[in-house]
């Protein structure tokens, strides 16, 4: 008997029929003798409907009240999923984030989970019930409802799995696993049976939409075995594993990319200690996440040029903040570009194989693709290129690294 | 400066425009220096939409999960009303029933309020905020969400007013006050400026839909001044008062009626101590409310006939229970009728004026209306008649007691 946490996203619970299909799947797992916790998102379209209501009243809805509003989306789903389970003769009980004390910080709309009180869930499991928990939401120390931001339901599931020391956390989605790259861009993309946590972390953070990055971080930190599967087909999906050795022997596991990038550059900043903090501090205070960061000494040797990337939605606000900072620091100029994308090669094999970077740059050069920024880590090489080269770049790299062939 | 609790029903918050109108009204009261607590229902149609979703899954939805589902209706409204207030520059904060600890018993879908922790609300009021609370819902001792049943938002408002010792509890609705009878049945019906609590209690319990009965009981018990007003027009509405003396000098304040009645009779029950309890006990255990009760010794002197009325929705279940009871008690027969209505004369003046009952029976007899049951209290006389006589009976009594004329 295993304790399994399953997470179903908005599409998987998008209609009464789909909710009933989820209940049947959960029941099959339970009939095999497992204990089940089910974490669900709002029915697809519901969150957008609620946001639209709010925006009719306030173009920028009050963050605290927006969380009160949006959290109703998952609350509807947990009740319906519990009813569907009960209707199948499978005892079930639903809980909101607040009810199982998914304690978060105070950042409304983008809260982070701090703690979970698993006692109530455990009592229900021991009593033979399936426990259905609202994803995406929690409660702060003042008892106010918080939400984790889009995609937060994955994080909820992993956090609950960690708190319960579950045997596996299964993320059901509309794809049947993790692919070498997005099949919509490269039809030859191939499903991976396994991928390491580090690789998945890079893939997720780079815009592969299968899993939300914080959920992967959480899973890695608390060593929760994570599996991505389809909620529409049967199949083993992709297991996210802790061991490098077991992994297929490919140097590169996949190619991730991110369309929603924008870059900002501040030129001619007087070079002095603490300048990076002075530039990025105000950005962080505005709760904007910075991705790539590059700093170079300018040709004059006395000033420095500083470039970073942010999510495209945060571009206008970042530009505004950076212009103020430039003024305060006496920098020469601020430039920016939101017509860029990032493409990354990811693979643990990269560690022990030289020459990956040069092969990557050669493949891109051959297609005449100009590289704007480069950033590397132990298991990843990322390049920023003009938006128009995204598909061409991904396909060129997919072919150059033989990802369409099984390596075994 | 007064502390005022205002309650707005589903129609009053039925669209974004109406929510904005509510916010403007609340702001006007606050601008006059008052402290405001606003209790709201789900947007009209929302509760029905949610029930429909649930019934697609379970014809009789699990009561606990139904409460989880339905409570989202008011949660959406509190967020939107708070946003609308904030948009008008009026600081506001929303709370679910659980968040302000509206503690109830465990009867899902029909819970009763036991206690309210007003500390959180008071802290916000003292900080100058309008507090927006979800009506209709609470939380039991286990932390499960409960709902009070249809119309429960009125009770929430009064309970909050009582806990805060508010100066007035205003119930905004789609009528502009309490009438001598339903104007849809008798167009000559007249709005009352004041009515006593006892009279209102009888009017409400007899099916005048303006206020939910439990809210009036609560208001009477905790001496909360209650006012019914229109959320669409200006006007003073009807004040529900504690003093008899001030009341208009009419013997009769109004005529209430209830279409949703059914009566059940158990015939030939062996007459022995405890028989009433044996008959009504199982009905009460099924959470069915019994209204009129009549017991007569049968002509044989050894058995008794026992008649009572219930809500028409509870008729099939009541009949089933009563048949079992009849079998156990060795009673002769069970009969029933769900084509009946109840019409009642209500007025504190009745206490000191003889002859009201005979005038009532005479007025009905003149129209050829057969009376099936009679029940009286200090300030009320109720008769049960065939459903087809409802309108005729109400109009005959309205005229006979001169309710279309101002008595002053």
Interface residues (C-beta under 8 A of the other chain):
Chain A: X16 X19 X20 X50 X53 X54 X56 X57 X58 X61 X62 X64 X65 X66 X68 X69 X71 X72 X75 X76 X78 X79 X80 X82 X83 X84 X86 X87 X93 X94 X96 X98 X99 X120 X143 X144 X145
Chain B: X16 X19 X20 X50 X53 X54 X56 X57 X58 X61 X62 X64 X65 X66 X68 X69 X71 X72 X75 X76 X78 X79 X80 X82 X83 X84 X86 X87 X93 X94 X96 X98 X99 X143 X144 X145
